[in-house]
Amino acid sequence: MLDLTYTAPAAKMIAGAKHDWEMVIGMEIHAQVSSNAKLFSGASTKFGAEPNSNVSFVDAAMPGMLPVINEYCVEQAVRTGLGLKAEINLWSAFDRKNYFYPDLPQGYQISQLYHPIVGEGEVLVDMGEGVARLVRIERIHLEQDAGKSIHDMDPNMSFVDLNRTGVALMEIVSRPDIRSPEEAAAYVVKMRQLLRYLGTCDGNMQNGNLRADVNVSVCRPGQYEKYMETQDFNHLGTRCELKNMNSMRFIQQAIDYEARRQIAILEDGGTIDQETRLFDPDKGETRSMRSKEEAHDYRYFPCPDLLPLTIEQSFVDRIKDSLPELPDEKKARFINEFGLSDYDASVLCADSVTATYFEEVAAGGDGKLAANWVINELFGRLKKEDKPIADSPVSATQLSGMIALITKGDISGKIAKDVFEIMWVEGGNAAEIVEERGMRQVTDLGALEEAVDQIIAANPAQVEKAKVNPKLAGWFVGQVMKATGGKANPKAVNEIVAKKLNG
């Protein structure tokens, strides 16, 4: 089992304020469903297509065009809910959320307000060595995305691209359980990791496939505890929503600024207006976008074009049976099976591609050694050459073969670095490289003893110094390694040198 210490959410006090204040943060993550077609039409979801080329009559809201639910998007939402240990609602329904934007042709968004497909769940957020926070998930609902308004192509006109219109989104709504900017960023990181493992969202924030609306409020110490007892949101202060955040760094900066802004207003005797705000990364501050709407402002009502969504338990069970091993379980297994540290296991489980690569390398026999090579040597070289692990010139099978040679004592760590370099540049099998280039480690004790004797005989003054200061024995080991071109077995050389100097 993974040894985690569960702690109460850490309230972050705000330096420089007259009084003590605590942050309270809830998040709404909008995750684009990984699907080839949109939620209610067969139009493509391919990113980067020519503007307005991925638009069906349904997306363009042509008269008489009716939406048809994409079953695969439903499956992806259920898969996400199961990954978050959430309740799956076998009966859910779609509603119309009415508002006007130029890039929303229908004049309404089809969403799920009253009866979402996924109910309450939870996620563990790693906050350091052996420490995690539990963040409760309130709901996940399916909805369609809007298009994109473009304002920087002409000084006098705006343009509209409807390619995103109708793309399926999962809105993942958390409880206000997050208590600092750092926890907020860690929560988004963990959620993106889970979605990628599940294959339900690619998590690409640059393309807008994962965005977060962040609700921030501040309260005096003790108020959050009262909220937890009563579930009365009035204890938490008036919240402001920071819209469409797509960067971990900006999320942290925006929350910090917004909390300080609210505290300054409250300490001057003012009140906080509930509103939606935008973060300006150039100025490092938030600015008002619009007053915060409530559900009644959108005039929600059941969508007349879609029947309630009813799914069978067998459908849910089939999806559950197909779930992959998720990050928390994989991390615990890596720690227990390979003896890895919490940190190393976290790094190797960061994404499923890396985890799979490591497991193939560890088949070489030594999990800790495999982790060391993947994290230090491989990752270092990948970073230097700006390559993802999927494009590594050294495959997991190649690296595993090299690890096996180290484990058997055929090559030393120093020789292994040379072998790794050859595989990276030229390719090839580690065992064949070692044989063809005469790189096998010298383990013949007679030959090693002869080499040690020669070094000792040639350096009598150094021998006397080493007898006084045993730490200088390392100099002799280094000379033997140099004389053998790094092929000598370091452990054997150390033992022979110690024996000769103390004999």
C-alpha positions in Angstrom: 0.0 0.0 0.0 1.1 3.5 -0.7 2.0 5.2 2.6 0.3 8.6 2.5 -0.2 11.0 5.3 -3.7 12.6 5.0 -3.7 16.1 6.4 -6.3 18.8 6.6 -6.2 21.3 3.8 -3.4 23.8 4.6 -4.9 27.3 4.8 -2.4 29.7 3.3 -2.2 33.0 5.3 -1.7 36.2 3.3 1.4 38.1 4.3 1.1 41.8 4.6 -2.6 41.9 5.6 -3.9 43.6 8.8 -5.7 40.4 9.9 -5.4 36.7 9.3 -7.2 35.5 6.2 -7.5 32.1 4.5 -8.1 31.3 0.8 -10.9 29.0 -0.3 -10.7 27.7 -3.9 -13.0 25.6 -6.0 -12.4 24.7 -9.6 -14.4 23.9 -12.7 -12.2 22.0 -15.2 -13.4 22.0 -18.8 -11.9 18.9 -20.4 -12.4 18.3 -24.1 -13.5 14.7 -24.6 -11.1 12.7 -26.8 -13.4 11.8 -29.6 -13.2 12.0 -33.4 -16.7 13.4 -33.7 -18.6 16.2 -31.8 -21.1 15.6 -29.0 -24.3 16.0 -31.1 -23.0 15.8 -34.7 -20.7 13.8 -36.9 -18.4 16.8 -37.6 -14.7 16.3 -37.0 -12.9 17.5 -33.9 -9.5 17.7 -35.6 -7.4 20.6 -34.2 -5.9 23.1 -36.7 -8.3 22.6 -39.5 -9.2 25.5 -41.8 -11.6 27.9 -40.1 -15.3 26.8 -40.3 -14.4 23.5 -42.1 -15.4 21.2 -39.3 -19.0 22.5 -39.1 -22.2 20.4 -39.7 -25.7 21.8 -40.2 -26.4 20.9 -36.6 -23.3 22.9 -35.4 -24.4 25.9 -37.5 -27.9 25.7 -36.1 -29.6 25.4 -39.4 -33.4 25.3 -39.1 -34.8 21.8 -38.5 -31.5 20.2 -37.6 -31.7 18.1 -34.5 -28.9 16.9 -32.2 -28.0 13.2 -31.9 -26.0 12.1 -28.9 -22.6 10.6 -29.5 -22.5 7.3 -27.5 -18.7 7.3 -27.4 -18.6 10.7 -25.6 -21.0 9.2 -23.0 -18.7 6.3 -22.6 -15.7 8.7 -22.1 -17.6 10.6 -19.4 -18.5 7.4 -17.6 -14.9 6.3 -17.8 -13.8 9.6 -16.3 -16.3 9.2 -13.5 -15.1 5.7 -12.7 -11.5 6.9 -12.6 -12.5 9.5 -10.0 -14.3 6.9 -7.9 -17.5 8.8 -8.6 -21.2 7.8 -8.7 -22.4 7.1 -12.2 -26.0 8.2 -12.8 -27.8 5.7 -15.0 -30.4 8.4 -15.7 -29.4 11.9 -16.7 -30.8 14.6 -18.8 -29.7 17.6 -21.0 -30.8 21.2 -20.5 -30.6 24.4 -22.5 -28.5 27.2 -21.1 -29.6 30.3 -22.9 -27.2 33.1 -23.7 -26.0 34.9 -26.8 -22.5 34.9 -28.1 -21.5 35.5 -31.8 -19.7 32.1 -31.7 -22.7 30.2 -30.4 -25.1 30.0 -33.4 -28.0 28.3 -31.5 -28.2 31.0 -28.9 -28.1 28.4 -26.2 -25.7 25.7 -25.0 -26.8 22.1 -24.4 -25.5 21.2 -21.0 -26.6 19.2 -17.9 -27.6 21.3 -14.9 -30.1 19.4 -13.0 -29.2 15.8 -13.8 -25.5 15.3 -14.6 -24.2 12.0 -15.8 -21.6 11.7 -13.0 -22.2 12.5 -9.3 -19.9 12.8 -6.4 -16.3 11.5 -6.5 -12.9 12.3 -5.2 -9.2 12.7 -6.2 -6.0 12.5 -4.2 -3.6 15.4 -4.9 0.1 14.8 -4.2 1.6 17.6 -2.2 5.1 16.3 -1.6 6.8 13.2 -0.1 4.1 11.0 1.2 1.6 13.8 1.7 -1.7 14.1 -0.2 -4.9 16.2 -0.1 -8.3 14.8 -0.7 -10.4 17.0 -3.0 -14.1 16.1 -3.4 -15.7 16.1 -6.8 -19.2 17.5 -6.8 -20.2 16.4 -10.3 -19.2 15.9 -13.9 -21.5 16.9 -16.7 -21.4 16.8 -20.5 -21.9 19.9 -22.5 -21.0 21.3 -25.9 -18.3 23.9 -26.5 -18.8 27.2 -28.2 -16.8 28.5 -31.2 -14.0 31.1 -31.2 -14.2 34.8 -31.8 -11.1 36.3 -33.4 -10.4 40.0 -32.9 -6.8 40.5 -34.0 -7.0 39.9 -37.8 -8.6 43.2 -38.7 -8.8 46.6 -36.8 -12.5 47.1 -37.8 -14.0 43.6 -37.7 -14.1 40.4 -35.7 -14.3 36.9 -37.2 -15.9 33.8 -36.0 -14.5 30.2 -36.3 -17.2 27.6 -35.5 -14.8 24.5 -35.7 -15.0 24.1 -31.9 -18.8 24.6 -31.7 -20.4 21.4 -30.5 -17.2 19.7 -29.4 -17.9 17.6 -26.3 -16.7 18.9 -23.0 -16.7 17.4 -19.6 -17.1 20.0 -16.9 -15.5 18.6 -13.7 -16.7 20.6 -10.7 -14.8 20.4 -7.4 -16.0 21.3 -3.9 -14.2 24.3 -2.4 -11.6 22.0 -0.8 -8.5 23.7 -2.2 -6.7 26.1 0.1 -3.7 27.6 -1.7 -2.4 28.5 -5.2 0.0 25.6 -5.0 -2.7 23.1 -4.2 -4.8 24.5 -7.1 -2.0 24.0 -9.6 -1.3 20.5 -8.1 -5.0 19.6 -8.5 -5.0 20.5 -12.2 -1.8 18.6 -12.7 -3.3 15.5 -11.0 -6.6 15.8 -13.0 -4.7 16.1 -16.3 -2.6 13.1 -15.4 -5.8 11.0 -14.6 -7.5 12.1 -17.8 -4.5 11.1 -19.9 -4.2 7.7 -18.2 -7.9 7.1 -18.8 -7.6 8.3 -22.4 -10.6 10.6 -22.1 -8.8 13.9 -22.7 -5.4 14.7 -24.1 -4.9 17.5 -21.5 -3.4 19.8 -24.1 -3.7 23.2 -22.5 -2.1 25.1 -25.3 -4.8 24.1 -27.7 -7.5 24.8 -25.1 -8.4 21.2 -24.6 -8.1 21.6 -20.9 -9.1 24.9 -19.2 -10.0 25.8 -15.7 -12.4 28.3 -14.1 -11.2 29.1 -10.7 -13.5 30.3 -7.9 -11.6 32.3 -5.2 -12.9 33.7 -1.9 -11.3 34.6 1.4 -12.5 34.1 4.9 -11.3 34.5 8.5 -9.7 31.6 10.3 -12.3 29.1 11.6 -14.9 29.9 9.0 -13.9 27.0 6.7 -14.3 24.6 9.6 -17.8 25.9 10.1 -18.5 25.4 6.4 -17.3 21.8 6.7 -19.6 21.2 9.6 -22.7 22.9 8.1 -22.0 22.9 4.3 -23.2 26.5 4.4 -21.3 28.4 1.7 -22.1 31.7 3.5 -19.1 31.0 5.8 -16.7 31.1 2.9 -17.1 34.7 1.8 -18.2 36.0 -1.7 -16.4 34.2 -4.5 -15.1 35.6 -7.8 -14.6 33.4 -10.8 -11.3 33.6 -12.8 -12.3 32.5 -16.3 -10.5 30.2 -18.8 -7.1 29.6 -17.1 -4.8 27.4 -19.2 -1.5 27.6 -17.4 -0.4 26.2 -14.0 1.9 29.3 -13.4 -0.9 31.7 -14.4 -3.4 29.9 -12.1 -1.1 30.4 -9.1 -0.4 34.0 -10.0 -4.1 34.8 -10.6 -5.2 33.2 -7.3 -2.6 35.0 -5.3 -3.5 38.4 -6.8 -7.2 37.9 -6.5 -7.0 36.9 -2.9 -4.9 39.9 -2.0 -7.4 42.1 -4.0 -10.3 40.8 -2.0 -8.5 41.2 1.3 -7.6 44.8 0.6 -11.2 45.6 -0.2 -12.5 43.9 2.9 -10.0 45.5 5.2 -10.9 48.9 3.9 -14.5 48.2 4.9 -15.8 47.3 1.4 -17.7 44.3 0.1 -16.8 41.8 -2.6 -19.0 41.8 -5.7 -19.6 38.3 -7.1 -18.3 38.5 -10.6 -16.4 36.8 -13.4 -12.8 38.1 -13.9 -10.0 37.6 -16.4 -6.3 37.4 -15.6 -3.9 39.6 -17.5 -0.5 37.7 -17.4 1.4 40.8 -18.7 0.2 42.9 -15.8 -0.1 40.1 -13.3 -3.6 41.1 -12.2 -7.2 40.3 -12.6 -9.9 42.6 -14.1 -13.6 42.5 -14.2 -15.3 40.7 -17.1 -18.9 40.7 -16.1 -21.1 40.3 -13.1 -21.4 36.6 -12.1 -24.6 35.0 -13.4 -26.6 32.6 -11.4 -28.5 29.6 -12.9 -31.7 31.5 -13.1 -30.1 34.1 -15.3 -29.6 31.6 -18.0 -33.2 30.4 -18.0 -32.3 26.8 -18.0 -35.0 24.3 -19.1 -35.0 20.7 -20.3 -33.8 20.4 -23.9 -36.8 19.5 -25.9 -34.7 17.9 -28.7 -33.1 15.2 -26.6 -34.7 12.4 -24.5 -33.3 11.7 -21.1 -30.1 9.7 -21.3 -30.6 6.2 -19.8 -27.7 3.8 -19.6 -27.5 0.2 -18.4 -25.4 -1.0 -15.5 -23.9 -3.6 -17.8 -22.6 -0.7 -19.9 -20.9 0.9 -16.8 -19.5 -2.5 -15.8 -18.0 -3.1 -19.2 -16.2 0.3 -19.0 -15.1 -0.4 -15.4 -13.5 -3.7 -16.5 -11.5 -1.9 -19.2 -10.0 0.7 -16.9 -6.2 0.9 -16.9 -4.1 0.8 -13.8 -4.3 4.4 -12.6 -1.5 6.6 -11.3 -2.0 6.2 -7.5 -2.2 2.4 -7.8 0.8 2.3 -10.3 2.9 4.5 -8.0 2.2 2.2 -5.0 3.1 -0.8 -7.0 6.3 0.7 -8.2 7.3 1.5 -4.6 6.5 -2.0 -3.4 7.6 -4.0 -6.4 10.8 -2.2 -7.3 11.7 -0.6 -4.0 11.6 3.0 -5.5 11.4 6.2 -3.4 8.2 8.1 -3.4 9.8 10.8 -5.5 11.2 8.4 -8.2 7.9 6.6 -8.4 6.0 9.9 -8.8 8.3 10.9 -11.7 8.0 7.6 -13.5 4.2 7.6 -13.1 3.8 11.1 -14.4 2.3 9.8 -17.6 1.4 6.4 -18.9 4.0 6.4 -21.7 6.9 7.0 -19.2 5.5 4.4 -16.8 5.3 1.8 -19.6 8.8 2.6 -20.8 10.2 2.2 -17.3 8.5 -1.1 -16.7 10.0 -2.5 -19.9 13.5 -1.2 -18.8 13.0 -2.7 -15.3 12.6 -6.1 -17.0 16.4 -6.0 -17.2 16.4 -7.1 -13.5 17.1 -4.2 -11.2 14.3 -1.8 -10.7 16.3 0.8 -8.8 19.1 0.8 -11.4 16.5 1.1 -14.2 14.8 4.0 -12.4 18.2 5.8 -12.0 19.0 5.4 -15.7 15.6 6.5 -16.9 15.3 9.5 -14.6 18.9 10.7 -14.8 20.6 9.6 -18.1 17.6 9.2 -20.4 15.5 12.2 -19.2 18.6 14.3 -19.1 19.5 13.5 -22.8 15.8 13.9 -23.9 15.6 17.3 -22.3 18.9 18.4 -23.9 17.7 17.4 -27.3 14.0 18.5 -26.6 12.6 15.1 -27.4 9.6 13.4 -25.9 10.2 9.9 -24.5 8.1 8.5 -27.3 10.7 9.6 -29.7 13.7 8.4 -27.7 16.4 7.0 -30.0 17.1 4.4 -27.3 14.2 2.1 -26.9 13.1 0.5 -23.6 14.3 -2.9 -24.9 17.7 -1.5 -25.8 18.1 0.1 -22.3 16.8 -3.0 -20.6 19.5 -5.1 -22.3 22.1 -2.7 -21.2 20.8 -2.8 -17.6 21.1 -6.5 -17.7 24.7 -6.3 -18.7 25.4 -4.0 -15.7 23.6 -6.3 -13.4 25.5 -9.4 -14.5 28.8 -7.5 -14.1 29.7 -7.6 -17.8 30.1 -3.8 -18.0 30.6 -1.1 -15.4 28.6 2.0 -15.0 31.3 4.0 -16.8 31.3 1.7 -19.7 27.5 1.7 -19.7 27.5 5.4 -20.4 29.7 4.8 -23.5 27.3 2.1 -24.6 24.3 4.3 -24.1 26.0 7.0 -26.2 26.6 4.5 -29.0 23.0 3.3 -28.9 21.7 6.9 -28.9 23.8 7.9 -31.9 24.2 4.7 -33.9 21.6 2.4 -32.5 22.3 -1.3 -32.0 22.0 -3.9 -29.3 24.0 -3.4 -26.1 25.4 -6.9 -25.9 26.6 -6.9 -29.5 28.1 -3.4 -29.0 30.1 -4.6 -26.0 31.3 -7.8 -27.8 32.2 -6.1 -31.1 34.1 -3.2 -29.5 35.8 -5.2 -26.8 34.1 -3.2 -24.0 33.4 -6.2 -21.6 34.5 -5.5 -18.1 37.7 -7.2 -16.8 36.7 -9.5 -14.0 39.7 -11.9 -14.1 41.0 -11.5 -10.6 44.5 -12.6 -11.6 44.7 -9.9 -14.3 43.3 -7.2 -12.0 45.8 -8.2 -9.2 48.7 -7.9 -11.6 47.5 -4.4 -12.7 47.2 -3.4 -9.0 50.7 -4.7 -8.2 52.2 -2.7 -11.1 50.6 0.6 -9.9 51.7 -0.1 -6.3 55.3 -0.9 -7.3 55.5 2.3 -9.4 54.3 4.6 -6.6 56.0 3.7 -3.3 55.6 7.3 -1.9 51.8 7.2 -2.5 51.7 3.7 -0.9 53.1 5.2 2.4 50.6 8.0 2.3 47.7 5.6 1.8 48.8 3.5 4.8 48.6 6.7 6.9 45.4 7.9 5.3 43.2 5.0 4.0 41.0 7.4 2.0 43.9 7.7 -0.5 43.3 4.1 -1.6 40.9 5.5 -4.1 43.8 7.0 -6.0 45.1 3.5 -6.7 41.7 2.4 -7.9 41.5 5.3 -10.2 44.9 4.5 -11.7 43.9 0.9 -12.3 40.7 2.0 -14.0 42.7 4.3 -16.2 45.2 1.6 -17.1 42.4 -0.8 -18.1 40.5 1.8 -20.1 37.7 1.8 -17.5 37.1 -1.9 -18.1 38.1 -3.2 -14.7 35.5 -4.2 -12.2 35.5 -1.4 -9.7 34.3 -3.5 -6.8 37.0 -6.2 -7.4 39.7 -3.5 -7.8 38.7 -1.9 -4.5 38.9 -5.2 -2.6 42.3 -6.0 -4.1 43.8 -2.5 -3.4 42.5 -2.7 0.2 44.1 -6.1 0.7 47.4 -5.1 -0.8 47.8 -1.9 1.1 46.8 -3.5 4.4 48.8 -6.7 3.8 
